[in-house]
Amino acid sequence: MAKVIPFKAVRPTRAIVGLVAARPYQSYTVDERESRMDYNPYSFLHIVNPGYKYDQVITGEERYKLVKNRYLEFKEDGIFIQDKKPSFYVYKIVNRHGNEFNGIIAATSAEDYANDIIKKHEDTIEKREKTFKTYLKTVGFNAEPVLLTYPDNSVISDIISETQNNYAEFEFTMTYKDTHYLWRIDDDETLKIITNEFNKMKTIYIADGHHRSASSSLLYLEEKANNPNHDGQESYNFFMSYLIPESDLVIHEFSRLVKDLNGLTKEEFLIKLDGIFRIENRGIMPYHPSKPHHFSMYLDGEFYSLYLRKTLYNFETALDELDAYLLYKTILQPILGIDDLRNDNRIEYVNGRHEIVTIKTSVDSGDFEVGFGMCPATIEQMKHIADEGLKMPPKSTYILPKLRSGITIYEF
């Protein structure tokens, strides 16, 4: 059963939380990061980019130690304070597209991850897992929650709604026009009810944050092995998560851009596709598929629709039915010669919110030869793949909400 517990969050003060909160470090360009740090001394970017203070790039464990130093300085300066009582944190995000996300920030069990109660649907890279495990061990905190999703639950939903009738601890809007709200729950009876409701759930699913949760599990296993007095209550047994109901999750697709046709002419490529798909030339009119197993293609200034031939509908697993995997098995690997979707530099990915414009622009510029679009995966597909112990190809889902760092912090 899922173990979800309250914790004593370290948080910015209400007055400056909007200045502290930051997107993940890698999502900024160098110029964006430097601009924010030049003019905002409270940005969490100062913690995760400690070399800025010395005007140099610092990497590896030396960087990790400096991250911890910057974090401690933020605490010493009163930018961060810690709650005195373990709490659950009701968290709401309303993004600029009108999507609303309501959930609970809590500590979740690394043991549940190891025992497949917290289920995964994406592969992770071992090197990245180990690197981030070392980072976590050195800095001693989680600053960005893993995004988990659970079956809709009326009891939890009612508590969230009732809590939101109260005055929010935080309410702020980011430059991306996303508005964030946070409420704290610390009364013992409500904490117990929430804990018990999660404990009734046989499984919960990772929506986003596979590497962070895998790294937290590695740290838990290492600390457990090195602690002769381990009792399962230590802070390293848990990692911070944002849990939202399945109905709140928004899933977009990732489109694929490929740099060449693997030595084929346009005509040869289309003939090979014809053996697998019904192909229709849509001309210059943008086309986006509306059904599973239908794909869009942009090639040589024209859009095409590709419909998988019904004689090929022979699916044995949940993964076989996933369009990102289907595209890989029918076109990318056998025709275009792309075996390693994670590391082949001939392929790039575009999240579905910008798909058609970006694909057309990228191909028209000559940087890429062809682009493919598809329908997004569903939460049911994601769950079925995880339940069967299978893994999606990389960049199969672009999931909202996207979380910010530095709003709540879990120390271990």
Backbone hydrogen bonds in HBPLUS format (Angstrom, degrees):
<---DONOR---> <-ACCEPTOR-->    atom                        ^
c    i                          cat <-CA-CA->   ^        H-A-AA   ^      H-
h    n   atom  resd res      DA  || num        DHA   H-A  angle D-A-AA Bond
n    s   type  num  typ     dist DA aas  dist angle  dist       angle   num
A0002-ALA N   A0201-MET O   3.05 MM 199  5.78 153.9  2.12 158.4 166.7     1
A0005-ILE N   A0107-ALA O   2.90 MM 102  5.27 165.3  1.92 156.2 159.3     2
A0107-ALA N   A0005-ILE O   2.96 MM 102  5.27 172.4  1.97 168.8 166.3     3
A0007-PHE N   A0087-SER O   3.06 MM  80  5.28 155.9  2.12 137.5 132.9     4
A0087-SER N   A0007-PHE O   2.90 MM  80  5.28 164.6  1.93 118.8 119.8     5
A0083-ASP N   A0009-ALA O   2.93 MM  74  5.71 164.1  1.95 160.4 162.2     6
A0010-VAL N   A0409-ILE O   3.01 MM 399  4.93 164.5  2.04 139.1 144.1     7
A0409-ILE N   A0010-VAL O   2.90 MM 399  4.93 130.2  2.15 138.4 151.7     8
A0011-ARG N   A0081-ILE O   2.73 MM  70  5.50 163.9  1.76 164.3 162.8     9
A0081-ILE N   A0011-ARG O   2.84 MM  70  5.50 160.1  1.88 152.6 155.8    10
A0016-ILE N   A0013-THR O   3.16 MM   3  5.82 142.8  2.30 115.6 124.0    11
A0019-LEU N   A0016-ILE O   2.89 MM   3  5.23 136.9  2.07 109.1 121.9    12
A0020-VAL N   A0016-ILE O   3.03 MM   4  6.33 144.6  2.16 152.8 163.9    13
A0021-ALA N   A0017-VAL O   3.02 MM   4  6.13 173.0  2.02 162.0 161.7    14
A0044-PHE N   A0020-VAL O   2.88 MM  24  5.14 151.4  1.96 142.8 137.8    15
A0022-ALA N   A0405-SER O   3.16 MM 383  5.25 152.0  2.25 137.6 145.4    16
A0405-SER N   A0022-ALA O   2.69 MM 383  5.25 167.6  1.70 160.7 162.1    17
A0027-SER N   A0024-PRO O   2.94 MM   3  5.59 155.7  2.00 122.0 129.6    18
A0028-TYR N   A0025-TYR O   3.38 MM   3  6.08 171.3  2.39 118.7 121.2    19
A0033-ARG N   A0029-THR O   2.96 MM   4  6.25 167.5  1.98 159.4 161.8    20
A0034-GLU N   A0030-VAL O   3.00 MM   4  6.20 170.7  2.01 154.4 156.9    21
A0035-SER N   A0031-ASP O   2.93 MM   4  6.02 157.4  1.98 146.5 153.0    22
A0036-ARG N   A0032-GLU O   3.04 MM   4  6.26 164.6  2.06 153.0 156.3    23
A0037-MET N   A0033-ARG O   2.97 MM   4  6.23 158.6  2.02 152.5 158.8    24
A0038-ASP N   A0034-GLU O   2.78 MM   4  5.85 146.1  1.89 145.9 155.6    25
A0039-TYR N   A0035-SER O   3.29 MM   4  6.45 151.5  2.38 145.8 150.7    26
A0040-ASN N   A0036-ARG O   2.90 MM   4  5.61 121.4  2.25 140.4 153.1    27
A0043-SER N   A0040-ASN O   3.38 MM   3  5.75 166.4  2.40 112.6 116.3    28
A0046-HIS N   A0043-SER O   3.03 MM   3  5.88 162.7  2.06 121.9 125.6    29
A0047-ILE N   A0044-PHE O   2.91 MM   3  5.37 139.4  2.08 109.1 120.3    30
A0048-VAL N   A0044-PHE O   3.31 MM   4  6.79 158.6  2.36 153.1 157.3    31
A0049-ASN N   A0045-LEU O   2.88 MM   4  5.70 129.0  2.14 141.6 152.4    32
A0052-TYR N   A0049-ASN O   3.17 MM   3  6.03 167.6  2.19 123.5 127.1    33
A0053-LYS N   A0050-PRO O   3.29 MM   3  6.01 149.2  2.39 117.1 121.9    34
A0054-TYR N   A0051-GLY O   2.96 MM   3  5.33 139.3  2.13 107.6 118.7    35
A0056-GLN N   A0051-GLY O   3.15 MM   5  5.26 170.7  2.16 135.9 138.7    36
A0055-ASP N   A0052-TYR O   3.16 MM   3  4.82 160.4  2.20  97.7 103.7    37
A0063-ARG N   A0060-GLY O   3.00 MM   3  5.46 123.0  2.33 107.4 120.4    38
A0064-TYR N   A0060-GLY O   3.16 MM   4  6.56 155.0  2.23 145.2 152.6    39
A0065-LYS N   A0061-GLU O   3.02 MM   4  6.23 157.7  2.08 148.0 152.1    40
A0066-LEU N   A0062-GLU O   3.19 MM   4  6.45 151.8  2.27 141.5 149.1    41
A0066-LEU N   A0063-ARG O   3.05 MM   3  5.08 115.5  2.48  95.5 111.4    42
A0067-VAL N   A0063-ARG O   2.82 MM   4  6.13 147.3  1.93 152.8 163.0    43
A0068-LYS N   A0064-TYR O   3.12 MM   4  6.46 157.5  2.18 146.8 151.4    44
A0069-ASN N   A0065-LYS O   3.04 MM   4  6.37 151.5  2.12 140.1 148.3    45
A0070-ARG N   A0066-LEU O   2.88 MM   4  6.17 162.9  1.91 153.7 156.8    46
A0071-TYR N   A0067-VAL O   2.97 MM   4  6.19 158.3  2.02 149.4 155.9    47
A0072-LEU N   A0068-LYS O   2.92 MM   4  6.18 162.2  1.95 153.5 157.5    48
A0073-GLU N   A0069-ASN O   2.96 MM   4  6.23 149.1  2.06 146.6 155.5    49
A0074-PHE N   A0070-ARG O   2.99 MM   4  6.33 151.3  2.07 148.4 155.5    50
A0075-LYS N   A0071-TYR O   3.11 MM   4  6.51 149.8  2.21 146.4 154.6    51
A0076-GLU N   A0072-LEU O   2.84 MM   4  6.10 159.1  1.88 148.3 154.7    52
A0077-ASP N   A0073-GLU O   2.86 MM   4  6.02 146.2  1.98 147.6 156.0    53
A0079-ILE N   A0074-PHE O   2.95 MM   5  5.20 138.1  2.13 166.5 166.9    54
A0080-PHE N   A0074-PHE O   3.32 MM   6  5.93 150.8  2.41 121.4 121.2    55
A0078-GLY N   A0075-LYS O   3.09 MM   3  5.22 161.2  2.12 106.6 112.0    56
A0088-PHE N   A0185-ILE O   3.01 MM  97  5.15 153.8  2.08 146.8 152.6    57
A0185-ILE N   A0088-PHE O   2.79 MM  97  5.15 165.5  1.81 165.7 163.1    58
A0089-TYR N   A0105-ILE O   3.21 MM  16  4.99 161.7  2.25 144.1 146.9    59
A0105-ILE N   A0089-TYR O   2.75 MM  16  4.99 166.8  1.77 145.1 148.3    60
A0090-VAL N   A0183-TRP O   2.86 MM  93  5.05 131.9  2.09 142.6 152.3    61
A0183-TRP N   A0090-VAL O   2.86 MM  93  5.05 156.5  1.91 146.9 153.6    62
A0091-TYR N   A0103-GLY O   2.89 MM  12  5.46 165.6  1.91 140.5 145.2    63
A0103-GLY N   A0091-TYR O   3.01 MM  12  5.46 156.9  2.07 151.7 159.0    64
A0092-LYS N   A0181-TYR O   2.99 MM  89  5.05 164.3  2.01 138.6 142.9    65
A0181-TYR N   A0092-LYS O   2.88 MM  89  5.05 150.3  1.97 152.4 155.4    66
A0093-ILE N   A0101-PHE O   2.94 MM   8  5.14 153.1  2.01 141.5 149.9    67
A0101-PHE N   A0093-ILE O   2.85 MM   8  5.14 158.4  1.89 152.3 159.2    68
A0094-VAL N   A0179-THR O   2.94 MM  85  5.25 160.6  1.97 151.3 157.7    69
A0179-THR N   A0094-VAL O   2.91 MM  85  5.25 167.6  1.92 151.0 150.9    70
A0095-ASN N   A0099-ASN O   2.96 MM   4  5.51 152.9  2.04 154.0 161.0    71
A0098-GLY N   A0095-ASN O   2.97 MM   3  5.50 163.9  1.99 120.8 123.6    72
A0104-ILE N   A0243-LEU O   2.95 MM 139  5.27 153.0  2.02 143.1 148.8    73
A0243-LEU N   A0104-ILE O   2.88 MM 139  5.27 172.6  1.89 147.8 145.6    74
A0106-ALA N   A0241-SER O   2.94 MM 135  5.57 156.7  2.00 155.1 162.8    75
A0241-SER N   A0106-ALA O   2.87 MM 135  5.57 164.0  1.89 166.2 168.9    76
A0108-THR N   A0239-PHE O   2.79 MM 131  5.44 172.6  1.80 158.2 157.8    77
A0239-PHE N   A0108-THR O   2.87 MM 131  5.44 148.6  1.97 147.4 157.9    78
A0113-TYR N   A0109-SER O   3.27 MM   4  6.67 144.2  2.41 135.6 144.6    79
A0110-ALA N   A0237-ASN O   2.86 MM 127  5.54 175.1  1.86 145.8 147.2    80
A0114-ALA N   A0110-ALA O   3.01 MM   4  6.36 158.5  2.06 145.8 151.0    81
A0115-ASN N   A0111-GLU O   2.87 MM   4  6.08 143.7  2.00 145.6 156.0    82
A0117-ILE N   A0112-ASP O   2.86 MM   5  4.91 152.4  1.93 153.9 154.2    83
A0118-ILE N   A0112-ASP O   3.17 MM   6  5.55 164.3  2.19 112.3 112.8    84
A0116-ASP N   A0113-TYR O   3.21 MM   3  5.21 165.6  2.24 106.5 109.7    85
A0204-ILE N   A0117-ILE O   3.03 MM  87  6.46 155.4  2.09 154.7 159.1    86
A0119-LYS N   A0204-ILE O   2.89 MM  85  6.32 161.4  1.92 158.5 160.0    87
A0206-ILE N   A0119-LYS O   2.93 MM  87  6.07 167.5  1.94 171.6 169.1    88
A0392-MET N   A0121-HIS O   2.67 MM 271  5.91 172.8  1.68 156.4 155.3    89
A0128-ARG N   A0125-ILE O   3.02 MM   3  5.42 117.6  2.42 108.3 122.8    90
A0129-GLU N   A0125-ILE O   3.01 MM   4  6.31 157.6  2.06 155.9 163.2    91
A0130-LYS N   A0126-GLU O   3.01 MM   4  6.28 166.1  2.02 157.5 159.3    92
A0131-THR N   A0127-LYS O   2.96 MM   4  6.13 158.2  2.01 147.5 154.1    93
A0132-PHE N   A0128-ARG O   2.96 MM   4  6.06 167.6  1.97 151.1 154.3    94
A0133-LYS N   A0129-GLU O   2.89 MM   4  6.07 143.5  2.02 143.2 154.4    95
A0134-THR N   A0130-LYS O   3.05 MM   4  6.29 156.2  2.11 146.4 151.2    96
A0135-TYR N   A0131-THR O   3.04 MM   4  6.36 152.8  2.11 142.6 150.7    97
A0136-LEU N   A0132-PHE O   2.85 MM   4  6.10 163.7  1.88 150.3 153.4    98
A0137-LYS N   A0133-LYS O   2.96 MM   4  6.17 162.4  1.99 149.8 154.6    99
A0138-THR N   A0134-THR O   3.06 MM   4  6.23 149.3  2.16 144.6 152.1   100
A0139-VAL N   A0135-TYR O   2.93 MM   4  6.15 172.6  1.94 162.8 164.2   101
A0140-GLY N   A0136-LEU O   2.82 MM   4  5.51 157.5  1.87 145.6 152.7   102
A0412-PHE N   A0140-GLY O   3.07 MM 272  5.41 163.3  2.10 132.7 134.5   103
A0142-ASN N   A0410-TYR O   2.79 MM 268  5.08 152.5  1.86 145.5 154.8   104
A0410-TYR N   A0142-ASN O   2.94 MM 268  5.08 156.1  2.00 145.4 152.3   105
A0406-GLY N   A0143-ALA O   3.02 MM 263  5.23 157.1  2.07 136.9 142.7   106
A0146-VAL N   A0240-MET O   3.06 MM  94  6.46 162.6  2.09 137.2 137.6   107
A0242-TYR N   A0146-VAL O   2.75 MM  96  6.02 159.7  1.79 156.6 159.5   108
A0147-LEU N   A0208-ASP O   2.87 MM  61  4.99 152.7  1.94 158.7 163.0   109
A0207-ALA N   A0147-LEU O   2.79 MM  60  5.42 166.0  1.81 150.5 153.0   110
A0208-ASP N   A0147-LEU O   3.20 MM  61  4.99 162.5  2.23 133.2 135.3   111
A0148-LEU N   A0242-TYR O   2.95 MM  94  5.99 165.7  1.97 142.0 146.8   112
A0244-ILE N   A0148-LEU O   3.00 MM  96  6.44 160.7  2.04 151.3 152.9   113
A0149-THR N   A0205-TYR O   2.84 MM  56  5.34 155.0  1.90 151.2 159.5   114
A0205-TYR N   A0149-THR O   3.02 MM  56  5.34 175.3  2.02 158.8 159.3   115
A0150-TYR N   A0244-ILE O   3.15 MM  94  6.42 146.9  2.27 138.2 146.4   116
A0246-GLU N   A0150-TYR O   2.89 MM  96  5.66 138.2  2.07 159.4 157.8   117
A0157-SER N   A0153-ASN O   2.90 MM   4  6.03 161.5  1.93 153.5 159.8   118
A0158-ASP N   A0154-SER O   2.89 MM   4  5.96 154.3  1.96 142.2 148.0   119
A0159-ILE N   A0155-VAL O   3.10 MM   4  6.39 157.8  2.15 146.8 152.7   120
A0160-ILE N   A0156-ILE O   2.92 MM   4  6.19 161.5  1.95 154.9 159.8   121
A0161-SER N   A0157-SER O   2.98 MM   4  6.20 163.7  2.00 149.3 153.6   122
A0162-GLU N   A0158-ASP O   2.88 MM   4  6.07 164.7  1.90 152.7 156.8   123
A0163-THR N   A0159-ILE O   2.90 MM   4  6.00 160.1  1.94 149.4 155.2   124
A0164-GLN N   A0160-ILE O   3.03 MM   4  6.22 150.4  2.12 146.4 154.3   125
A0165-ASN N   A0162-GLU O   3.12 MM   3  5.40 157.4  2.18 105.3 112.4   126
A0166-ASN N   A0163-THR O   3.02 MM   3  5.71 164.8  2.05 118.9 123.8   127
A0169-GLU N   A0182-LEU O   2.73 MM  13  5.56 132.3  1.96 151.3 167.0   128
A0170-PHE N   A0182-LEU O   3.21 MM  12  4.97 157.2  2.26 133.5 137.6   129
A0182-LEU N   A0170-PHE O   3.11 MM  12  4.97 150.7  2.20 130.7 129.5   130
A0172-PHE N   A0180-HIS O   3.01 MM   8  5.45 153.8  2.08 146.9 155.3   131
A0180-HIS N   A0172-PHE O   2.76 MM   8  5.45 168.8  1.78 168.4 169.2   132
A0174-MET N   A0178-ASP O   2.93 MM   4  5.50 160.6  1.97 156.8 158.6   133
A0177-LYS N   A0174-MET O   2.90 MM   3  5.30 154.5  1.97 117.0 120.7   134
A0191-LEU N   A0187-ASP O   3.04 MM   4  6.24 164.5  2.07 159.7 164.6   135
A0192-LYS N   A0188-ASP O   2.99 MM   4  6.12 155.3  2.05 145.8 152.1   136
A0193-ILE N   A0189-GLU O   3.04 MM   4  6.34 154.0  2.11 144.6 151.5   137
A0194-ILE N   A0190-THR O   3.01 MM   4  6.24 170.5  2.02 157.4 158.6   138
A0195-THR N   A0191-LEU O   2.97 MM   4  6.13 167.0  1.99 150.4 154.5   139
A0196-ASN N   A0192-LYS O   2.93 MM   4  6.06 159.2  1.98 148.3 153.9   140
A0197-GLU N   A0193-ILE O   2.95 MM   4  6.19 153.0  2.03 149.6 156.9   141
A0198-PHE N   A0194-ILE O   3.09 MM   4  6.39 164.0  2.11 157.3 160.2   142
A0199-ASN N   A0195-THR O   2.97 MM   4  6.12 148.2  2.07 141.1 151.0   143
A0200-LYS N   A0196-ASN O   3.14 MM   4  6.40 124.9  2.46 138.6 150.5   144
A0200-LYS N   A0197-GLU O   3.25 MM   3  5.34 144.7  2.38  97.1 106.8   145
A0201-MET N   A0198-PHE O   2.98 MM   3  5.37 156.2  2.03 111.6 119.2   146
A0213-SER N   A0209-GLY O   3.03 MM   4  6.23 163.3  2.06 155.4 159.6   147
A0214-ALA N   A0210-HIS O   2.95 MM   4  6.04 158.4  2.00 145.1 151.8   148
A0215-SER N   A0211-HIS O   2.92 MM   4  5.98 156.8  1.97 144.7 150.7   149
A0216-SER N   A0212-ARG O   3.03 MM   4  6.19 151.7  2.11 140.4 148.1   150
A0217-SER N   A0213-SER O   2.99 MM   4  6.22 147.1  2.10 143.4 152.2   151
A0218-LEU N   A0214-ALA O   3.02 MM   4  6.36 152.7  2.10 144.9 151.9   152
A0219-LEU N   A0215-SER O   2.99 MM   4  6.27 157.0  2.04 147.6 153.6   153
A0220-TYR N   A0216-SER O   2.96 MM   4  6.15 157.6  2.01 143.9 150.1   154
A0221-LEU N   A0217-SER O   2.98 MM   4  6.24 161.8  2.01 151.8 155.8   155
A0222-GLU N   A0218-LEU O   3.00 MM   4  6.21 156.4  2.05 147.4 153.9   156
A0223-GLU N   A0219-LEU O   2.86 MM   4  6.03 171.3  1.87 158.1 160.5   157
A0224-LYS N   A0220-TYR O   2.86 MM   4  5.90 158.3  1.91 148.5 155.3   158
A0225-ALA N   A0221-LEU O   3.07 MM   4  6.14 157.4  2.12 139.4 145.2   159
A0226-ASN N   A0222-GLU O   3.10 MM   4  6.32 141.1  2.26 142.8 153.2   160
A0227-ASN N   A0224-LYS O   3.30 MM   3  5.27 161.4  2.34 102.2 107.7   161
A0230-HIS N   A0227-ASN O   3.12 MM   3  5.28 155.4  2.18 119.6 117.7   162
A0237-ASN N   A0234-GLU O   3.01 MM   3  5.70 164.3  2.04 120.2 125.3   163
A0238-PHE N   A0235-SER O   3.20 MM   3  5.86 166.2  2.22 121.6 123.3   164
A0248-ASP N   A0245-PRO O   2.98 MM   3  5.58 154.2  2.05 117.0 124.7   165
A0249-LEU N   A0246-GLU O   3.21 MM   3  5.41 144.6  2.35 103.6 113.1   166
A0250-VAL N   A0400-LEU O   3.19 MM 150  5.06 174.0  2.20 148.5 147.2   167
A0400-LEU N   A0250-VAL O   2.78 MM 150  5.06 167.3  1.80 155.6 159.4   168
A0252-HIS N   A0398-TYR O   2.77 MM 146  4.85 165.2  1.79 142.8 147.2   169
A0398-TYR N   A0252-HIS O   2.79 MM 146  4.85 161.4  1.82 141.2 139.9   170
A0352-GLY N   A0253-GLU O   2.60 MM  99  4.88 145.9  1.71 170.3 157.9   171
A0255-SER N   A0350-VAL O   2.65 MM  95  5.01 162.8  1.68 157.2 154.4   172
A0350-VAL N   A0255-SER O   3.00 MM  95  5.01 155.1  2.06 131.7 137.5   173
A0256-ARG N   A0372-PHE O   3.00 MM 116  5.15 154.2  2.06 143.5 151.0   174
A0372-PHE N   A0256-ARG O   2.79 MM 116  5.15 157.8  1.84 151.3 158.0   175
A0257-LEU N   A0348-GLU O   2.88 MM  91  5.17 158.8  1.92 151.2 151.5   176
A0348-GLU N   A0257-LEU O   2.91 MM  91  5.17 154.0  1.98 146.3 153.7   177
A0258-VAL N   A0370-VAL O   2.89 MM 112  5.49 171.4  1.90 168.5 169.7   178
A0369-GLU N   A0258-VAL O   2.83 MM 111  6.02 147.4  1.94 141.9 151.4   179
A0370-VAL N   A0258-VAL O   3.26 MM 112  5.49 164.4  2.29 151.9 154.7   180
A0259-LYS N   A0346-ARG O   2.91 MM  87  5.20 153.8  1.98 149.3 157.0   181
A0264-LEU N   A0261-LEU O   3.14 MM   3  5.31 162.9  2.17 109.3 114.5   182
A0269-PHE N   A0265-THR O   2.93 MM   4  6.10 159.1  1.98 153.0 159.0   183
A0270-LEU N   A0266-LYS O   3.00 MM   4  6.26 159.9  2.04 151.2 155.9   184
A0271-ILE N   A0267-GLU O   3.03 MM   4  6.25 154.0  2.10 147.8 154.8   185
A0272-LYS N   A0268-GLU O   3.10 MM   4  6.36 153.9  2.17 145.6 151.8   186
A0273-LEU N   A0269-PHE O   3.04 MM   4  6.35 154.4  2.11 147.5 154.9   187
A0274-ASP N   A0270-LEU O   2.97 MM   4  6.16 141.6  2.12 141.6 151.9   188
A0275-GLY N   A0272-LYS O   3.35 MM   3  5.76 151.0  2.44 105.9 113.0   189
A0276-ILE N   A0273-LEU O   2.90 MM   3  5.48 161.0  1.94 119.2 125.6   190
A0277-PHE N   A0273-LEU O   2.86 MM   4  5.91 161.4  1.89 162.9 168.9   191
A0309-ARG N   A0276-ILE O   2.99 MM  33  5.94 169.2  2.00 156.7 153.1   192
A0278-ARG N   A0307-TYR O   2.78 MM  29  5.01 157.8  1.83 143.3 147.7   193
A0307-TYR N   A0278-ARG O   2.97 MM  29  5.01 163.2  2.00 140.8 146.4   194
A0280-GLU N   A0305-SER O   3.06 MM  25  5.25 153.1  2.13 145.7 151.4   195
A0305-SER N   A0280-GLU O   2.91 MM  25  5.25 157.4  1.96 147.6 155.0   196
A0282-ARG N   A0303-PHE O   2.67 MM  21  5.11 152.5  1.75 143.4 149.3   197
A0303-PHE N   A0283-GLY O   2.73 MM  20  5.43 168.1  1.75 156.3 157.0   198
A0294-HIS N   A0291-LYS O   3.29 MM   3  5.70 143.4  2.43 134.3 131.5   199
A0308-LEU N   A0293-HIS O   3.17 MM  15  5.78 171.5  2.18 168.0 170.4   200
A0295-PHE N   A0306-LEU O   2.79 MM  11  4.99 159.1  1.83 147.3 154.3   201
A0306-LEU N   A0295-PHE O   2.83 MM  11  4.99 162.7  1.86 153.0 152.4   202
A0296-SER N   A0373-GLY O   3.00 MM  77  4.82 162.0  2.03 124.2 129.5   203
A0373-GLY N   A0296-SER O   2.91 MM  77  4.82 156.6  1.96 126.7 132.1   204
A0297-MET N   A0304-TYR O   2.91 MM   7  4.97 147.3  2.02 144.0 145.4   205
A0304-TYR N   A0297-MET O   2.69 MM   7  4.97 145.1  1.81 151.4 158.3   206
A0298-TYR N   A0371-GLY O   2.90 MM  73  5.18 153.9  1.97 143.0 148.9   207
A0371-GLY N   A0298-TYR O   3.11 MM  73  5.18 150.3  2.21 139.2 147.4   208
A0299-LEU N   A0302-GLU O   2.91 MM   3  5.49 160.2  1.95 161.1 162.6   209
A0302-GLU N   A0299-LEU O   3.11 MM   3  5.49 156.5  2.17 113.2 120.4   210
A0312-LEU N   A0309-ARG O   2.85 MM   3  5.63 162.2  1.88 123.3 129.4   211
A0313-TYR N   A0310-LYS O   3.12 MM   3  5.26 169.3  2.13 111.0 113.0   212
A0314-ASN N   A0312-LEU O   2.80 MM   2  5.58 122.6  2.14 114.3  97.2   213
A0322-LEU N   A0319-LEU O   3.00 MM   3  5.28 157.8  2.05 111.6 118.7   214
A0325-TYR N   A0322-LEU O   3.04 MM   3  5.37 123.2  2.37 106.2 120.1   215
A0326-LEU N   A0322-LEU O   2.83 MM   4  6.07 157.2  1.88 154.2 162.0   216
A0327-LEU N   A0323-ASP O   2.86 MM   4  5.97 162.1  1.89 151.6 154.6   217
A0328-TYR N   A0324-ALA O   3.33 MM   4  6.42 151.4  2.42 129.9 137.2   218
A0329-LYS N   A0325-TYR O   2.89 MM   4  6.19 159.2  1.94 153.3 158.4   219
A0330-THR N   A0326-LEU O   2.94 MM   4  6.02 141.0  2.10 148.3 157.7   220
A0331-ILE N   A0327-LEU O   2.95 MM   4  5.60 156.7  2.00 142.2 148.1   221
A0332-LEU N   A0327-LEU O   3.09 MM   5  6.36 160.0  2.14 146.3 150.4   222
A0333-GLN N   A0328-TYR O   2.92 MM   5  5.59 162.7  1.95 150.6 152.1   223
A0335-ILE N   A0331-ILE O   3.04 MM   4  5.10 144.6  2.17 128.7 138.9   224
A0336-LEU N   A0331-ILE O   2.99 MM   5  6.28 158.2  2.04 161.8 164.9   225
A0338-ILE N   A0332-LEU O   2.81 MM   6  5.41 170.8  1.82 143.9 142.6   226
A0337-GLY N   A0333-GLN O   3.19 MM   4  4.73 128.4  2.47 113.4 119.9   227
A0344-ASP N   A0340-ASP O   2.98 MM   4  5.53 153.3  2.06 157.3 158.7   228
A0347-ILE N   A0344-ASP O   3.44 MM   3  6.19 173.8  2.45 118.4 119.9   229
A0354-HIS N   A0351-ASN O   3.05 MM   3  6.13 166.1  2.07 134.9 137.4   230
A0355-GLU N   A0352-GLY O   3.37 MM   3  4.64 170.8  2.38  97.2  98.9   231
A0358-THR N   A0354-HIS O   3.11 MM   4  5.96 161.5  2.14 160.2 165.7   232
A0359-ILE N   A0355-GLU O   2.83 MM   4  5.91 165.9  1.85 162.1 166.5   233
A0360-LYS N   A0356-ILE O   3.02 MM   4  6.14 172.8  2.03 153.9 156.1   234
A0361-THR N   A0357-VAL O   2.97 MM   4  6.07 168.0  1.99 151.4 155.3   235
A0362-SER N   A0358-THR O   2.88 MM   4  5.89 161.1  1.91 148.0 153.7   236
A0363-VAL N   A0359-ILE O   2.99 MM   4  6.13 161.3  2.03 153.7 158.0   237
A0364-ASP N   A0360-LYS O   2.86 MM   4  5.91 166.0  1.88 152.9 157.7   238
A0365-SER N   A0361-THR O   3.01 MM   4  6.03 141.2  2.17 139.9 149.1   239
A0366-GLY N   A0363-VAL O   3.05 MM   3  5.38 152.6  2.13 108.7 117.0   240
A0382-MET N   A0378-THR O   3.04 MM   4  6.34 165.2  2.07 151.7 155.5   241
A0383-LYS N   A0379-ILE O   2.96 MM   4  6.14 159.3  2.00 148.5 153.5   242
A0384-HIS N   A0380-GLU O   2.90 MM   4  6.08 163.3  1.93 151.4 156.2   243
A0385-ILE N   A0381-GLN O   2.93 MM   4  6.09 163.7  1.96 155.9 159.8   244
A0386-ALA N   A0382-MET O   3.10 MM   4  6.30 157.6  2.15 142.1 148.4   245
A0387-ASP N   A0383-LYS O   2.76 MM   4  5.97 158.6  1.80 153.1 159.7   246
A0388-GLU N   A0384-HIS O   3.00 MM   4  6.19 143.5  2.14 143.1 151.6   247
A0390-LEU N   A0385-ILE O   2.96 MM   5  5.28 155.6  2.02 168.2 160.8   248
A0389-GLY N   A0386-ALA O   2.97 MM   3  5.07 157.0  2.02 106.2 112.6   249
